[in-house]
Amino acid sequence: MCTVSIVPTVDGCRVMCNRDERRTRAAGRPPRVRTTEKSWAAYPEDPVSGGTWVGVNGDGLVVALLNRTAPAAARRNAPRSRGTIVPMLLSCASIAHAVQAYEALDVRAFEPFRLVMVQRAAVAVADATYPAVQIASLTSPLMFTSSSLGDALVEPPRRRLFERLVLAADDWLHGQARFHRHRWTRRPQISVYMAREDAATVSRTTIDVTSSAIDLAYECLPGQVATAAAAA
């Protein structure tokens, strides 16, 4: 599961993503740049699926995927990994083309998920449980989150925290950094930087896109050395 936030900047945006995973899952591989049909894409890799949960391409398109927690009765054994969706969309040159590629997917082949795509001042949100893709202008910070404990359990407290630390801050970027590092002492299991016996926030990815550069920084958590990859 993940928490993703997007903050508009003077000539671009910053996307941050906390990845929450079971402690028994293999650690993600640090990001590297891969050649696509038309450009390049950079993203960390899940060694289990060979896919990823967040990445950016040479056209400044950022794609992030969050799992959705479905009721037990609605769960299904999906044949395809959700992690393969992001690399496929990062081969698209524009957010419009990425939306078209998403709409061509058979979402029934995957467990429930939500996709967030951002390019320049446009944001598209796709939820596999709903047919329509929402497209809007990026004018203020946005936050998306999920948890295996239940999205409805973690969403309200995390959103209130986001409103206080980010939306109400004089410096949105400073507030965003604080938000993604926040842990409640008495409620670590529902925190943005979460921890519980069977799961924890295992990495944090920060992507900056401007008119002149694209940078991706990746932190292994906890207690691992931070690494970074950058591309102009």
Secondary structure by P-SEA (a helix, b strand, c coil): cbbbbbbbccccbbbbbbbbbbccccccccbbbbbccccbbbbbbcccccccccccccccbbbbbbbbbccccccccccccccaaaaaaaacccaaaaaaaaaaccccccccbbbbbbcccbbbbbbccccbbbbbcccbbbbbccccccccccaaaaaaaaaaaccccccaaaaaaaaaacccccccccccccccccccccbbbbbbbcccbbbbbbbccccbbbbbcccc
